[in-house]
Amino acid sequence: MSARAIQKGIRQSARKMRLVMDSVRGRDVNEAYAILKFSKKKAAKQIEKVLRSAVANAEQDALRENDAFDADVMYLQHATVDEGPTLHRWRPAAYGRATPLNKRTSTVEIRLAAKEEK
């Protein structure tokens, strides 16, 4: 069983979000929740929203297929943060000039998978 969730247009740069994503990639869902809950980074809140959405998608897929669902056996199989579209703005500068101001966005994708029992 697997599921995925994507959130686009998050108003934070991908570089800052990758710092948080690297700490939860490949971990169990419950362990990732704990790490994100106690992280001081703004990106942790957005990544937690995507993770909750992926778990909810997995639960709905299990209901649709009439399978048993247990979030404790799920782990983050694939977790990426990519750059989204950049908002280009202009800021006043000295001598009547203008300097560019890039407001960066990012796209988060999380795929969950069930652990294989040995």
BAFI-3210 file (N, C-alpha, C; in Angstrom, 3 decimals, decimal comma, padded with zeros to 6 digits):
// residues 118
n [1|2|3|4|5|6|7|8|9|10|11|12|13|14|15|16|17|18|19|20|21|22|23|24|25|26|27|28|29|30|31|32|33|34|35|36|37|38|39|40|41|42|43|44|45|46|47|48|49|50|51|52|53|54|55|56|57|58|59|60|61|62|63|64|65|66|67|68|69|70|71|72|73|74|75|76|77|78|79|80|81|82|83|84|85|86|87|88|89|90|91|92|93|94|95|96|97|98|99|100|101|102|103|104|105|106|107|108|109|110|111|112|113|114|115|116|117|118]
n.u [000,844|000,530|000,790|000,421|001,124|000,932|001,985|001,775|003,326|004,187|005,068|007,939|011,457|012,948|015,388|015,508|013,421|014,313|016,164|014,648|013,209|015,187|015,678|013,535|013,196|012,769|012,034|009,839|006,290|005,171|007,476|008,393|006,325|006,809|009,360|008,814|006,936|008,342|010,210|011,730|011,557|009,895|009,191|008,600|005,954|004,519|005,428|004,493|001,737|001,525|002,378|000,365|-001,744|-000,925|-001,045|-003,778|-004,686|-003,697|-005,217|-007,802|-007,504|-007,187|-009,691|-011,276|-010,411|-011,106|-009,299|-007,224|-005,983|-003,094|-001,395|000,979|002,746|003,640|006,016|008,162|008,738|009,539|010,525|010,505|011,609|011,010|011,825|009,443|007,423|008,906|008,156|008,437|009,388|009,787|011,958|012,371|015,370|018,446|018,973|016,766|016,517|015,616|015,648|015,772|013,541|013,234|010,730|010,607|009,153|008,037|007,646|006,280|006,569|005,410|005,715|004,300|004,888|004,230|005,902|007,864|007,167|009,289]
n.v [-001,168|002,204|005,782|009,251|012,783|016,145|019,493|022,640|025,811|026,892|029,466|029,752|029,423|026,751|025,819|026,343|024,741|022,204|021,637|020,837|018,734|016,855|015,837|014,165|012,371|009,053|008,017|006,518|007,149|008,033|008,753|010,794|012,651|013,382|014,569|016,756|018,130|019,186|020,788|023,939|025,309|027,139|025,766|023,217|023,088|023,295|021,003|019,044|019,303|018,336|015,729|014,735|014,864|012,948|010,618|010,565|010,219|007,647|006,221|006,597|005,298|002,693|002,243|002,421|000,191|-001,747|-002,705|-003,421|-000,806|000,614|003,091|002,915|001,221|002,544|004,413|007,152|006,989|008,415|011,671|014,910|018,271|020,743|023,554|026,117|028,361|031,590|034,666|037,760|040,833|044,382|046,679|049,869|051,758|053,578|056,814|056,858|054,405|050,918|047,790|044,249|041,927|038,781|036,573|033,550|030,322|026,994|023,449|020,640|017,152|014,093|010,647|007,747|004,468|001,059|-000,807|-003,680|-006,832|-009,095]
n.w [000,000|-000,834|-000,839|-001,781|-001,469|-002,503|-002,227|-003,560|-004,264|-001,788|000,362|000,892|000,626|-001,241|-000,385|002,383|003,231|002,599|004,572|006,769|005,649|005,113|007,623|008,189|006,139|005,026|007,472|010,002|010,092|012,557|013,957|012,320|012,667|015,355|015,189|013,518|015,023|017,190|016,025|015,401|013,092|010,484|008,223|009,090|009,895|007,481|006,127|007,832|007,414|004,790|005,186|006,897|005,101|003,209|004,769|005,281|002,661|002,171|003,991|002,948|000,483|001,406|002,564|000,280|-001,159|000,569|002,507|005,381|007,468|008,857|010,335|011,661|010,391|008,227|006,275|005,234|002,064|-000,191|-000,327|-001,284|-001,951|-004,148|-006,268|-006,712|-008,717|-009,027|-007,531|-008,929|-007,789|-007,267|-005,650|-004,190|-004,642|-004,025|-005,577|-007,300|-008,521|-009,047|-007,411|-007,915|-006,310|-005,283|-004,594|-003,386|-004,000|-003,119|-003,781|-002,294|-002,062|-000,892|-000,528|000,738|002,039|002,909|005,419|004,762|006,000|007,705]
ca.u [000,000|001,292|000,000|001,252|000,493|001,750|001,537|002,512|003,237|004,468|005,821|009,239|012,412|013,164|016,620|015,173|012,536|015,082|016,830|013,712|012,840|016,288|015,637|012,448|013,179|013,066|011,637|008,458|005,351|005,071|008,751|008,422|005,423|007,479|010,437|008,221|006,214|009,265|011,137|011,471|011,530|008,587|008,935|008,108|004,490|004,040|005,736|003,566|000,450|001,605|002,475|-000,986|-002,534|-000,510|-001,591|-005,220|-004,866|-003,478|-006,379|-008,922|-007,242|-007,453|-011,144|-011,816|-010,080|-011,583|-008,128|-006,931|-005,024|-002,383|-000,409|002,236|003,654|003,974|007,235|008,336|009,542|010,071|010,169|011,306|011,220|011,479|011,541|008,234|007,592|009,407|007,421|009,405|008,921|010,814|012,103|013,049|016,768|018,978|019,071|015,617|016,596|014,858|016,402|014,848|013,257|012,682|010,001|010,685|008,157|008,509|006,679|006,629|005,942|005,702|005,123|004,367|004,810|004,156|007,114|007,759|007,378|010,299]
ca.v [000,000|003,438|006,988|010,422|014,086|017,229|020,850|023,556|027,237|027,236|030,710|029,667|028,916|025,311|025,557|026,314|023,608|020,960|021,379|020,095|017,484|015,905|015,218|013,194|011,458|007,654|007,627|006,098|008,271|008,546|009,393|012,051|013,577|013,868|015,479|017,983|018,843|019,888|021,603|025,374|025,884|027,416|024,740|021,994|023,133|022,998|019,615|018,230|019,330|017,445|014,376|014,360|014,639|011,672|009,550|010,537|009,616|006,204|005,679|006,576|004,230|001,426|002,117|002,190|-001,176|-002,622|-003,286|-002,916|000,304|000,896|004,142|002,603|000,471|003,392|005,219|008,105|006,338|009,418|013,001|015,898|019,678|021,344|024,978|026,483|029,616|032,730|035,917|038,834|042,128|045,418|047,448|051,143|051,866|054,942|057,531|056,600|053,102|049,820|046,536|043,114|041,203|037,488|035,863|032,176|029,368|025,619|022,372|019,501|015,889|013,002|009,350|006,798|003,054|000,176|-001,586|-005,115|-007,715|-010,136]
ca.w [000,000|-000,880|-001,066|-001,945|-001,339|-003,055|-001,969|-004,427|-003,998|-000,397|000,336|001,549|-000,349|-001,199|000,359|003,806|003,495|002,488|005,849|007,602|004,961|005,258|008,949|008,307|004,993|005,299|008,829|010,225|010,136|013,927|014,281|011,561|013,365|016,561|014,787|012,972|016,074|018,068|015,243|015,513|011,746|009,893|007,214|009,727|009,911|006,132|005,816|008,631|006,733|003,636|005,726|007,342|003,899|002,628|005,617|005,022|001,341|002,315|004,699|002,011|-000,477|002,083|002,681|-001,058|-001,556|001,641|003,161|006,729|007,433|010,096|010,061|012,345|009,519|007,090|006,378|004,139|001,040|-001,109|000,173|-001,987|-001,988|-005,390|-006,400|-007,420|-009,450|-008,259|-007,711|-009,149|-007,331|-007,339|-004,421|-004,454|-004,226|-004,052|-006,841|-008,154|-009,181|-008,446|-007,348|-007,941|-005,072|-005,676|-003,540|-003,852|-003,523|-003,221|-003,952|-001,439|-002,420|000,045|-000,838|001,851|001,698|004,075|005,661|004,441|007,165|007,431]
c.u [000,895|000,341|000,943|000,417|001,476|001,134|002,416|002,357|003,428|005,408|007,065|010,201|012,659|014,400|016,350|014,301|013,281|015,812|015,940|013,381|013,932|016,249|014,543|012,420|013,580|012,632|010,196|007,572|005,270|006,343|008,867|007,502|006,116|008,577|009,866|007,519|007,149|010,322|010,743|011,329|010,097|008,205|008,348|006,584|003,922|004,282|004,817|002,184|000,435|001,661|001,107|-001,899|-002,194|-001,053|-003,104|-005,519|-004,676|-004,668|-007,586|-008,743|-007,540|-008,956|-011,775|-011,584|-010,483|-010,431|-008,016|-005,870|-004,427|-001,275|000,944|003,223|004,066|005,290|007,337|009,299|010,252|009,599|011,091|010,733|011,853|011,135|010,253|008,476|008,031|008,573|008,446|008,775|010,092|010,772|012,819|014,480|017,210|019,021|017,950|015,635|015,678|015,725|015,411|014,725|012,570|012,031|009,844|009,581|008,716|007,337|007,156|005,862|006,383|004,975|005,355|004,298|004,757|005,461|006,859|008,057|008,352|009,959]
c.v [001,239|004,594|008,162|011,683|015,128|018,559|021,790|024,984|027,637|028,439|030,658|029,039|027,421|024,960|025,461|025,115|022,286|020,623|020,542|018,749|016,439|015,195|014,169|012,173|010,044|007,172|007,142|007,333|008,871|009,275|010,742|013,094|014,199|014,867|016,809|018,798|019,698|020,694|023,074|026,047|026,086|026,329|023,471|021,944|022,778|021,540|018,680|018,197|018,370|015,992|013,888|014,080|013,301|010,501|009,430|009,923|008,113|005,550|005,585|005,501|002,867|001,198|001,781|000,748|-002,204|-003,384|-002,731|-001,823|000,495|001,897|003,838|001,855|001,286|004,147|006,120|007,516|007,365|010,784|014,025|017,295|020,265|022,827|025,177|027,762|030,747|033,962|037,049|040,162|043,112|046,268|048,761|051,139|053,324|055,501|057,175|055,285|052,105|048,569|045,376|042,455|039,913|036,816|034,422|031,308|027,970|024,651|021,177|018,272|014,820|011,751|008,421|005,383|002,260|-000,602|-003,053|-005,916|-008,821|-011,409]
c.w [000,000|-001,152|-001,219|-001,748|-001,837|-002,639|-002,769|-003,931|-002,551|-000,389|001,216|000,555|-000,139|-000,374|001,861|004,142|003,434|003,788|006,765|006,963|005,097|006,606|009,082|007,177|005,407|006,666|008,870|010,351|011,534|014,361|013,554|012,197|014,579|016,219|014,319|014,049|016,923|017,325|015,344|014,150|011,258|008,888|007,814|009,722|008,539|005,760|006,598|007,988|005,545|004,103|006,205|006,150|003,250|003,443|005,398|003,655|001,392|003,002|003,769|000,944|000,130|002,246|001,331|-001,508|-000,508|002,297|004,571|006,613|008,808|009,780|010,697|011,457|008,299|007,355|005,154|003,122|000,156|-000,617|-000,481|-001,818|-003,244|-005,400|-007,181|-008,205|-008,525|-008,577|-007,819|-008,756|-007,415|-006,090|-004,750|-003,905|-004,357|-005,474|-007,812|-008,898|-008,490|-008,469|-007,311|-006,570|-005,486|-004,475|-004,008|-003,237|-003,701|-003,338|-003,148|-001,914|-001,431|-000,432|000,346|001,315|003,008|004,191|005,324|005,691|006,792|008,169]
res [m|s|a|r|a|i|q|k|g|i|r|q|s|a|r|k|m|r|l|v|m|d|s|v|r|g|r|d|v|n|e|a|y|a|i|l|k|f|s|k|k|k|a|a|k|q|i|e|k|v|l|r|s|a|v|a|n|a|e|q|d|a|l|r|e|n|d|a|f|d|a|d|v|m|y|l|q|h|a|t|v|d|e|g|p|t|l|h|r|w|r|p|a|a|y|g|r|a|t|p|l|n|k|r|t|s|t|v|e|i|r|l|a|a|k|e|e|k]
***
